[in-house]
Amino acid sequence: MTRSDPWFRVKAYGFGAGLPCRWQGWVVLAIYLVAIVMVAVFAGPYSVSHPIHYAVAIFIPTALVLLISWWKSDAPWRWRWGETKDDGNR
């Protein structure tokens, strides 16, 4: 897959990607939200006795969604100050 079919658009201000711009990105975001809710519901009672397991259960889906959004963004991630193009021109 190339950057010609991005699932996420980079932010105009700040670092990273914003909301999805294609249905595939929305599916990734929905799967992530379902995973986090499932962790909260099923691991919630055990989070006090096993905080490391709870943290890992949150970390893994978060790392995956960040990796996918970085990989499928329309431009490289960097700090932006409102440029309209990726070449740095305003």
Phi and psi restraints in degrees (range 20) as a CNS / XPLOR table:
assign (resid 1 and name C) (resid 2 and name N)
       (resid 2 and name CA) (resid 2 and name C) 1.0 -118.4 20.0 2
assign (resid 2 and name N) (resid 2 and name CA)
       (resid 2 and name C) (resid 3 and name N) 1.0 177.3 20.0 2
assign (resid 2 and name C) (resid 3 and name N)
       (resid 3 and name CA) (resid 3 and name C) 1.0 -74.9 20.0 2
assign (resid 3 and name N) (resid 3 and name CA)
       (resid 3 and name C) (resid 4 and name N) 1.0 -2.9 20.0 2
assign (resid 3 and name C) (resid 4 and name N)
       (resid 4 and name CA) (resid 4 and name C) 1.0 -74.2 20.0 2
assign (resid 4 and name N) (resid 4 and name CA)
       (resid 4 and name C) (resid 5 and name N) 1.0 -17.8 20.0 2
assign (resid 4 and name C) (resid 5 and name N)
       (resid 5 and name CA) (resid 5 and name C) 1.0 -124.8 20.0 2
assign (resid 5 and name N) (resid 5 and name CA)
       (resid 5 and name C) (resid 6 and name N) 1.0 67.5 20.0 2
assign (resid 5 and name C) (resid 6 and name N)
       (resid 6 and name CA) (resid 6 and name C) 1.0 -71.7 20.0 2
assign (resid 6 and name N) (resid 6 and name CA)
       (resid 6 and name C) (resid 7 and name N) 1.0 148.6 20.0 2
assign (resid 6 and name C) (resid 7 and name N)
       (resid 7 and name CA) (resid 7 and name C) 1.0 -99.1 20.0 2
assign (resid 7 and name N) (resid 7 and name CA)
       (resid 7 and name C) (resid 8 and name N) 1.0 -20.7 20.0 2
assign (resid 7 and name C) (resid 8 and name N)
       (resid 8 and name CA) (resid 8 and name C) 1.0 -132.5 20.0 2
assign (resid 8 and name N) (resid 8 and name CA)
       (resid 8 and name C) (resid 9 and name N) 1.0 148.3 20.0 2
assign (resid 8 and name C) (resid 9 and name N)
       (resid 9 and name CA) (resid 9 and name C) 1.0 -105.3 20.0 2
assign (resid 9 and name N) (resid 9 and name CA)
       (resid 9 and name C) (resid 10 and name N) 1.0 142.6 20.0 2
assign (resid 9 and name C) (resid 10 and name N)
       (resid 10 and name CA) (resid 10 and name C) 1.0 -71.9 20.0 2
assign (resid 10 and name N) (resid 10 and name CA)
       (resid 10 and name C) (resid 11 and name N) 1.0 156.3 20.0 2
assign (resid 10 and name C) (resid 11 and name N)
       (resid 11 and name CA) (resid 11 and name C) 1.0 -71.8 20.0 2
assign (resid 11 and name N) (resid 11 and name CA)
       (resid 11 and name C) (resid 12 and name N) 1.0 149.2 20.0 2
assign (resid 11 and name C) (resid 12 and name N)
       (resid 12 and name CA) (resid 12 and name C) 1.0 -78.1 20.0 2
assign (resid 12 and name N) (resid 12 and name CA)
       (resid 12 and name C) (resid 13 and name N) 1.0 -31.0 20.0 2
assign (resid 12 and name C) (resid 13 and name N)
       (resid 13 and name CA) (resid 13 and name C) 1.0 -126.1 20.0 2
assign (resid 13 and name N) (resid 13 and name CA)
       (resid 13 and name C) (resid 14 and name N) 1.0 128.2 20.0 2
assign (resid 13 and name C) (resid 14 and name N)
       (resid 14 and name CA) (resid 14 and name C) 1.0 102.4 20.0 2
assign (resid 14 and name N) (resid 14 and name CA)
       (resid 14 and name C) (resid 15 and name N) 1.0 -159.7 20.0 2
assign (resid 14 and name C) (resid 15 and name N)
       (resid 15 and name CA) (resid 15 and name C) 1.0 -119.9 20.0 2
assign (resid 15 and name N) (resid 15 and name CA)
       (resid 15 and name C) (resid 16 and name N) 1.0 139.9 20.0 2
assign (resid 15 and name C) (resid 16 and name N)
       (resid 16 and name CA) (resid 16 and name C) 1.0 98.1 20.0 2
assign (resid 16 and name N) (resid 16 and name CA)
       (resid 16 and name C) (resid 17 and name N) 1.0 -164.4 20.0 2
assign (resid 16 and name C) (resid 17 and name N)
       (resid 17 and name CA) (resid 17 and name C) 1.0 -100.2 20.0 2
assign (resid 17 and name N) (resid 17 and name CA)
       (resid 17 and name C) (resid 18 and name N) 1.0 153.9 20.0 2
assign (resid 17 and name C) (resid 18 and name N)
       (resid 18 and name CA) (resid 18 and name C) 1.0 -98.0 20.0 2
assign (resid 18 and name N) (resid 18 and name CA)
       (resid 18 and name C) (resid 19 and name N) 1.0 -141.8 20.0 2
assign (resid 18 and name C) (resid 19 and name N)
       (resid 19 and name CA) (resid 19 and name C) 1.0 -73.4 20.0 2
assign (resid 19 and name N) (resid 19 and name CA)
       (resid 19 and name C) (resid 20 and name N) 1.0 157.9 20.0 2
assign (resid 19 and name C) (resid 20 and name N)
       (resid 20 and name CA) (resid 20 and name C) 1.0 -63.2 20.0 2
assign (resid 20 and name N) (resid 20 and name CA)
       (resid 20 and name C) (resid 21 and name N) 1.0 152.0 20.0 2
assign (resid 20 and name C) (resid 21 and name N)
       (resid 21 and name CA) (resid 21 and name C) 1.0 -115.8 20.0 2
assign (resid 21 and name N) (resid 21 and name CA)
       (resid 21 and name C) (resid 22 and name N) 1.0 -3.5 20.0 2
assign (resid 21 and name C) (resid 22 and name N)
       (resid 22 and name CA) (resid 22 and name C) 1.0 -135.8 20.0 2
assign (resid 22 and name N) (resid 22 and name CA)
       (resid 22 and name C) (resid 23 and name N) 1.0 164.3 20.0 2
assign (resid 22 and name C) (resid 23 and name N)
       (resid 23 and name CA) (resid 23 and name C) 1.0 -63.3 20.0 2
assign (resid 23 and name N) (resid 23 and name CA)
       (resid 23 and name C) (resid 24 and name N) 1.0 -30.5 20.0 2
assign (resid 23 and name C) (resid 24 and name N)
       (resid 24 and name CA) (resid 24 and name C) 1.0 -63.5 20.0 2
assign (resid 24 and name N) (resid 24 and name CA)
       (resid 24 and name C) (resid 25 and name N) 1.0 -38.7 20.0 2
assign (resid 24 and name C) (resid 25 and name N)
       (resid 25 and name CA) (resid 25 and name C) 1.0 -65.7 20.0 2
assign (resid 25 and name N) (resid 25 and name CA)
       (resid 25 and name C) (resid 26 and name N) 1.0 -38.9 20.0 2
assign (resid 25 and name C) (resid 26 and name N)
       (resid 26 and name CA) (resid 26 and name C) 1.0 -65.0 20.0 2
assign (resid 26 and name N) (resid 26 and name CA)
       (resid 26 and name C) (resid 27 and name N) 1.0 -36.1 20.0 2
assign (resid 26 and name C) (resid 27 and name N)
       (resid 27 and name CA) (resid 27 and name C) 1.0 -65.6 20.0 2
assign (resid 27 and name N) (resid 27 and name CA)
       (resid 27 and name C) (resid 28 and name N) 1.0 -43.4 20.0 2
assign (resid 27 and name C) (resid 28 and name N)
       (resid 28 and name CA) (resid 28 and name C) 1.0 -58.9 20.0 2
assign (resid 28 and name N) (resid 28 and name CA)
       (resid 28 and name C) (resid 29 and name N) 1.0 -45.4 20.0 2
assign (resid 28 and name C) (resid 29 and name N)
       (resid 29 and name CA) (resid 29 and name C) 1.0 -64.3 20.0 2
assign (resid 29 and name N) (resid 29 and name CA)
       (resid 29 and name C) (resid 30 and name N) 1.0 -40.9 20.0 2
assign (resid 29 and name C) (resid 30 and name N)
       (resid 30 and name CA) (resid 30 and name C) 1.0 -65.4 20.0 2
assign (resid 30 and name N) (resid 30 and name CA)
       (resid 30 and name C) (resid 31 and name N) 1.0 -42.2 20.0 2
assign (resid 30 and name C) (resid 31 and name N)
       (resid 31 and name CA) (resid 31 and name C) 1.0 -62.6 20.0 2
assign (resid 31 and name N) (resid 31 and name CA)
       (resid 31 and name C) (resid 32 and name N) 1.0 -40.6 20.0 2
assign (resid 31 and name C) (resid 32 and name N)
       (resid 32 and name CA) (resid 32 and name C) 1.0 -61.8 20.0 2
assign (resid 32 and name N) (resid 32 and name CA)
       (resid 32 and name C) (resid 33 and name N) 1.0 -46.4 20.0 2
assign (resid 32 and name C) (resid 33 and name N)
       (resid 33 and name CA) (resid 33 and name C) 1.0 -63.6 20.0 2
assign (resid 33 and name N) (resid 33 and name CA)
       (resid 33 and name C) (resid 34 and name N) 1.0 -40.1 20.0 2
assign (resid 33 and name C) (resid 34 and name N)
       (resid 34 and name CA) (resid 34 and name C) 1.0 -63.6 20.0 2
assign (resid 34 and name N) (resid 34 and name CA)
       (resid 34 and name C) (resid 35 and name N) 1.0 -41.4 20.0 2
assign (resid 34 and name C) (resid 35 and name N)
       (resid 35 and name CA) (resid 35 and name C) 1.0 -63.0 20.0 2
assign (resid 35 and name N) (resid 35 and name CA)
       (resid 35 and name C) (resid 36 and name N) 1.0 -42.8 20.0 2
assign (resid 35 and name C) (resid 36 and name N)
       (resid 36 and name CA) (resid 36 and name C) 1.0 -67.2 20.0 2
assign (resid 36 and name N) (resid 36 and name CA)
       (resid 36 and name C) (resid 37 and name N) 1.0 -40.2 20.0 2
assign (resid 36 and name C) (resid 37 and name N)
       (resid 37 and name CA) (resid 37 and name C) 1.0 -64.7 20.0 2
assign (resid 37 and name N) (resid 37 and name CA)
       (resid 37 and name C) (resid 38 and name N) 1.0 -40.7 20.0 2
assign (resid 37 and name C) (resid 38 and name N)
       (resid 38 and name CA) (resid 38 and name C) 1.0 -63.6 20.0 2
assign (resid 38 and name N) (resid 38 and name CA)
       (resid 38 and name C) (resid 39 and name N) 1.0 -40.9 20.0 2
assign (resid 38 and name C) (resid 39 and name N)
       (resid 39 and name CA) (resid 39 and name C) 1.0 -62.7 20.0 2
assign (resid 39 and name N) (resid 39 and name CA)
       (resid 39 and name C) (resid 40 and name N) 1.0 -43.4 20.0 2
assign (resid 39 and name C) (resid 40 and name N)
       (resid 40 and name CA) (resid 40 and name C) 1.0 -65.2 20.0 2
assign (resid 40 and name N) (resid 40 and name CA)
       (resid 40 and name C) (resid 41 and name N) 1.0 -39.1 20.0 2
assign (resid 40 and name C) (resid 41 and name N)
       (resid 41 and name CA) (resid 41 and name C) 1.0 -74.2 20.0 2
assign (resid 41 and name N) (resid 41 and name CA)
       (resid 41 and name C) (resid 42 and name N) 1.0 -48.9 20.0 2
assign (resid 41 and name C) (resid 42 and name N)
       (resid 42 and name CA) (resid 42 and name C) 1.0 -85.7 20.0 2
assign (resid 42 and name N) (resid 42 and name CA)
       (resid 42 and name C) (resid 43 and name N) 1.0 -30.9 20.0 2
assign (resid 42 and name C) (resid 43 and name N)
       (resid 43 and name CA) (resid 43 and name C) 1.0 -100.7 20.0 2
assign (resid 43 and name N) (resid 43 and name CA)
       (resid 43 and name C) (resid 44 and name N) 1.0 -6.7 20.0 2
assign (resid 43 and name C) (resid 44 and name N)
       (resid 44 and name CA) (resid 44 and name C) 1.0 -53.6 20.0 2
assign (resid 44 and name N) (resid 44 and name CA)
       (resid 44 and name C) (resid 45 and name N) 1.0 -50.2 20.0 2
assign (resid 44 and name C) (resid 45 and name N)
       (resid 45 and name CA) (resid 45 and name C) 1.0 -63.7 20.0 2
assign (resid 45 and name N) (resid 45 and name CA)
       (resid 45 and name C) (resid 46 and name N) 1.0 -25.7 20.0 2
assign (resid 45 and name C) (resid 46 and name N)
       (resid 46 and name CA) (resid 46 and name C) 1.0 -94.6 20.0 2
assign (resid 46 and name N) (resid 46 and name CA)
       (resid 46 and name C) (resid 47 and name N) 1.0 -1.7 20.0 2
assign (resid 46 and name C) (resid 47 and name N)
       (resid 47 and name CA) (resid 47 and name C) 1.0 -67.4 20.0 2
assign (resid 47 and name N) (resid 47 and name CA)
       (resid 47 and name C) (resid 48 and name N) 1.0 -26.1 20.0 2
assign (resid 47 and name C) (resid 48 and name N)
       (resid 48 and name CA) (resid 48 and name C) 1.0 -75.4 20.0 2
assign (resid 48 and name N) (resid 48 and name CA)
       (resid 48 and name C) (resid 49 and name N) 1.0 -42.0 20.0 2
assign (resid 48 and name C) (resid 49 and name N)
       (resid 49 and name CA) (resid 49 and name C) 1.0 -81.5 20.0 2
assign (resid 49 and name N) (resid 49 and name CA)
       (resid 49 and name C) (resid 50 and name N) 1.0 -23.9 20.0 2
assign (resid 49 and name C) (resid 50 and name N)
       (resid 50 and name CA) (resid 50 and name C) 1.0 -133.4 20.0 2
assign (resid 50 and name N) (resid 50 and name CA)
       (resid 50 and name C) (resid 51 and name N) 1.0 69.4 20.0 2
assign (resid 50 and name C) (resid 51 and name N)
       (resid 51 and name CA) (resid 51 and name C) 1.0 -67.0 20.0 2
assign (resid 51 and name N) (resid 51 and name CA)
       (resid 51 and name C) (resid 52 and name N) 1.0 -29.5 20.0 2
assign (resid 51 and name C) (resid 52 and name N)
       (resid 52 and name CA) (resid 52 and name C) 1.0 -67.4 20.0 2
assign (resid 52 and name N) (resid 52 and name CA)
       (resid 52 and name C) (resid 53 and name N) 1.0 -41.7 20.0 2
assign (resid 52 and name C) (resid 53 and name N)
       (resid 53 and name CA) (resid 53 and name C) 1.0 -63.4 20.0 2
assign (resid 53 and name N) (resid 53 and name CA)
       (resid 53 and name C) (resid 54 and name N) 1.0 -39.9 20.0 2
assign (resid 53 and name C) (resid 54 and name N)
       (resid 54 and name CA) (resid 54 and name C) 1.0 -65.2 20.0 2
assign (resid 54 and name N) (resid 54 and name CA)
       (resid 54 and name C) (resid 55 and name N) 1.0 -43.5 20.0 2
assign (resid 54 and name C) (resid 55 and name N)
       (resid 55 and name CA) (resid 55 and name C) 1.0 -64.3 20.0 2
assign (resid 55 and name N) (resid 55 and name CA)
       (resid 55 and name C) (resid 56 and name N) 1.0 -40.5 20.0 2
assign (resid 55 and name C) (resid 56 and name N)
       (resid 56 and name CA) (resid 56 and name C) 1.0 -67.0 20.0 2
assign (resid 56 and name N) (resid 56 and name CA)
       (resid 56 and name C) (resid 57 and name N) 1.0 -38.6 20.0 2
assign (resid 56 and name C) (resid 57 and name N)
       (resid 57 and name CA) (resid 57 and name C) 1.0 -65.6 20.0 2
assign (resid 57 and name N) (resid 57 and name CA)
       (resid 57 and name C) (resid 58 and name N) 1.0 -26.9 20.0 2
assign (resid 57 and name C) (resid 58 and name N)
       (resid 58 and name CA) (resid 58 and name C) 1.0 -84.6 20.0 2
assign (resid 58 and name N) (resid 58 and name CA)
       (resid 58 and name C) (resid 59 and name N) 1.0 -39.3 20.0 2
assign (resid 58 and name C) (resid 59 and name N)
       (resid 59 and name CA) (resid 59 and name C) 1.0 -64.3 20.0 2
assign (resid 59 and name N) (resid 59 and name CA)
       (resid 59 and name C) (resid 60 and name N) 1.0 -43.3 20.0 2
assign (resid 59 and name C) (resid 60 and name N)
       (resid 60 and name CA) (resid 60 and name C) 1.0 -62.2 20.0 2
assign (resid 60 and name N) (resid 60 and name CA)
       (resid 60 and name C) (resid 61 and name N) 1.0 -51.6 20.0 2
assign (resid 60 and name C) (resid 61 and name N)
       (resid 61 and name CA) (resid 61 and name C) 1.0 -64.4 20.0 2
assign (resid 61 and name N) (resid 61 and name CA)
       (resid 61 and name C) (resid 62 and name N) 1.0 -34.1 20.0 2
assign (resid 61 and name C) (resid 62 and name N)
       (resid 62 and name CA) (resid 62 and name C) 1.0 -66.2 20.0 2
assign (resid 62 and name N) (resid 62 and name CA)
       (resid 62 and name C) (resid 63 and name N) 1.0 -43.6 20.0 2
assign (resid 62 and name C) (resid 63 and name N)
       (resid 63 and name CA) (resid 63 and name C) 1.0 -63.0 20.0 2
assign (resid 63 and name N) (resid 63 and name CA)
       (resid 63 and name C) (resid 64 and name N) 1.0 -40.0 20.0 2
assign (resid 63 and name C) (resid 64 and name N)
       (resid 64 and name CA) (resid 64 and name C) 1.0 -65.4 20.0 2
assign (resid 64 and name N) (resid 64 and name CA)
       (resid 64 and name C) (resid 65 and name N) 1.0 -43.9 20.0 2
assign (resid 64 and name C) (resid 65 and name N)
       (resid 65 and name CA) (resid 65 and name C) 1.0 -68.6 20.0 2
assign (resid 65 and name N) (resid 65 and name CA)
       (resid 65 and name C) (resid 66 and name N) 1.0 -35.1 20.0 2
assign (resid 65 and name C) (resid 66 and name N)
       (resid 66 and name CA) (resid 66 and name C) 1.0 -65.5 20.0 2
assign (resid 66 and name N) (resid 66 and name CA)
       (resid 66 and name C) (resid 67 and name N) 1.0 -42.8 20.0 2
assign (resid 66 and name C) (resid 67 and name N)
       (resid 67 and name CA) (resid 67 and name C) 1.0 -63.8 20.0 2
assign (resid 67 and name N) (resid 67 and name CA)
       (resid 67 and name C) (resid 68 and name N) 1.0 -44.0 20.0 2
assign (resid 67 and name C) (resid 68 and name N)
       (resid 68 and name CA) (resid 68 and name C) 1.0 -65.6 20.0 2
assign (resid 68 and name N) (resid 68 and name CA)
       (resid 68 and name C) (resid 69 and name N) 1.0 -42.7 20.0 2
assign (resid 68 and name C) (resid 69 and name N)
       (resid 69 and name CA) (resid 69 and name C) 1.0 -68.6 20.0 2
assign (resid 69 and name N) (resid 69 and name CA)
       (resid 69 and name C) (resid 70 and name N) 1.0 -32.5 20.0 2
assign (resid 69 and name C) (resid 70 and name N)
       (resid 70 and name CA) (resid 70 and name C) 1.0 -67.6 20.0 2
assign (resid 70 and name N) (resid 70 and name CA)
       (resid 70 and name C) (resid 71 and name N) 1.0 -44.4 20.0 2
assign (resid 70 and name C) (resid 71 and name N)
       (resid 71 and name CA) (resid 71 and name C) 1.0 -67.4 20.0 2
assign (resid 71 and name N) (resid 71 and name CA)
       (resid 71 and name C) (resid 72 and name N) 1.0 -36.9 20.0 2
assign (resid 71 and name C) (resid 72 and name N)
       (resid 72 and name CA) (resid 72 and name C) 1.0 -104.7 20.0 2
assign (resid 72 and name N) (resid 72 and name CA)
       (resid 72 and name C) (resid 73 and name N) 1.0 24.0 20.0 2
assign (resid 72 and name C) (resid 73 and name N)
       (resid 73 and name CA) (resid 73 and name C) 1.0 -81.9 20.0 2
assign (resid 73 and name N) (resid 73 and name CA)
       (resid 73 and name C) (resid 74 and name N) 1.0 160.0 20.0 2
assign (resid 73 and name C) (resid 74 and name N)
       (resid 74 and name CA) (resid 74 and name C) 1.0 -82.3 20.0 2
assign (resid 74 and name N) (resid 74 and name CA)
       (resid 74 and name C) (resid 75 and name N) 1.0 -9.6 20.0 2
assign (resid 74 and name C) (resid 75 and name N)
       (resid 75 and name CA) (resid 75 and name C) 1.0 -154.3 20.0 2
assign (resid 75 and name N) (resid 75 and name CA)
       (resid 75 and name C) (resid 76 and name N) 1.0 162.2 20.0 2
assign (resid 75 and name C) (resid 76 and name N)
       (resid 76 and name CA) (resid 76 and name C) 1.0 -62.6 20.0 2
assign (resid 76 and name N) (resid 76 and name CA)
       (resid 76 and name C) (resid 77 and name N) 1.0 148.1 20.0 2
assign (resid 76 and name C) (resid 77 and name N)
       (resid 77 and name CA) (resid 77 and name C) 1.0 -78.3 20.0 2
assign (resid 77 and name N) (resid 77 and name CA)
       (resid 77 and name C) (resid 78 and name N) 1.0 129.5 20.0 2
assign (resid 77 and name C) (resid 78 and name N)
       (resid 78 and name CA) (resid 78 and name C) 1.0 -161.1 20.0 2
assign (resid 78 and name N) (resid 78 and name CA)
       (resid 78 and name C) (resid 79 and name N) 1.0 169.2 20.0 2
assign (resid 78 and name C) (resid 79 and name N)
       (resid 79 and name CA) (resid 79 and name C) 1.0 -71.2 20.0 2
assign (resid 79 and name N) (resid 79 and name CA)
       (resid 79 and name C) (resid 80 and name N) 1.0 131.8 20.0 2
assign (resid 79 and name C) (resid 80 and name N)
       (resid 80 and name CA) (resid 80 and name C) 1.0 -123.8 20.0 2
assign (resid 80 and name N) (resid 80 and name CA)
       (resid 80 and name C) (resid 81 and name N) 1.0 146.6 20.0 2
assign (resid 80 and name C) (resid 81 and name N)
       (resid 81 and name CA) (resid 81 and name C) 1.0 -115.8 20.0 2
assign (resid 81 and name N) (resid 81 and name CA)
       (resid 81 and name C) (resid 82 and name N) 1.0 29.8 20.0 2
assign (resid 81 and name C) (resid 82 and name N)
       (resid 82 and name CA) (resid 82 and name C) 1.0 98.0 20.0 2
assign (resid 82 and name N) (resid 82 and name CA)
       (resid 82 and name C) (resid 83 and name N) 1.0 19.1 20.0 2
assign (resid 82 and name C) (resid 83 and name N)
       (resid 83 and name CA) (resid 83 and name C) 1.0 -64.1 20.0 2
assign (resid 83 and name N) (resid 83 and name CA)
       (resid 83 and name C) (resid 84 and name N) 1.0 147.7 20.0 2
assign (resid 83 and name C) (resid 84 and name N)
       (resid 84 and name CA) (resid 84 and name C) 1.0 -91.0 20.0 2
assign (resid 84 and name N) (resid 84 and name CA)
       (resid 84 and name C) (resid 85 and name N) 1.0 -22.6 20.0 2
assign (resid 84 and name C) (resid 85 and name N)
       (resid 85 and name CA) (resid 85 and name C) 1.0 -121.7 20.0 2
assign (resid 85 and name N) (resid 85 and name CA)
       (resid 85 and name C) (resid 86 and name N) 1.0 159.8 20.0 2
assign (resid 85 and name C) (resid 86 and name N)
       (resid 86 and name CA) (resid 86 and name C) 1.0 -76.7 20.0 2
assign (resid 86 and name N) (resid 86 and name CA)
       (resid 86 and name C) (resid 87 and name N) 1.0 -10.3 20.0 2
assign (resid 86 and name C) (resid 87 and name N)
       (resid 87 and name CA) (resid 87 and name C) 1.0 -82.7 20.0 2
assign (resid 87 and name N) (resid 87 and name CA)
       (resid 87 and name C) (resid 88 and name N) 1.0 1.1 20.0 2
assign (resid 87 and name C) (resid 88 and name N)
       (resid 88 and name CA) (resid 88 and name C) 1.0 95.7 20.0 2
assign (resid 88 and name N) (resid 88 and name CA)
       (resid 88 and name C) (resid 89 and name N) 1.0 -5.4 20.0 2
assign (resid 88 and name C) (resid 89 and name N)
       (resid 89 and name CA) (resid 89 and name C) 1.0 -77.5 20.0 2
assign (resid 89 and name N) (resid 89 and name CA)
       (resid 89 and name C) (resid 90 and name N) 1.0 146.5 20.0 2
